[in-house]
Amino acid sequence: MSWESLKASGNPIYETAREFADVFPDKIPAELPADRGVRHEVDLAPGSTYCVTRQWPLPRDQVKAIDDFFEGRRQAGHVRESISPHSSPTF
């Protein structure tokens, strides 16, 4: 996405993104960065639990579109499988 198309979209993030434009690469890499052996984890405080919720039901065509999107990103190396017990809804 170009700066012009982001501005034209009316996206409210445009002004903030332009303010910090120097931290964005000119071209988004096509693959994930090299594995440097660092694994990030969030440990819960002892005795605490997390809330397990499910995503709201979606029509089959939307589920297929989401699955196809992420499978394409996985094959391209943009995302990888998660072992997290948490999930987030998709929009």
Secondary structure by P-SEA (a helix, b strand, c coil): ccaaaaaaacccaaaaaaaacccccccccccccccccbbbbbbccccbbbbbbbcccccaaaaaaaaaaaaaaaaaccbbbbcccbbbbcc
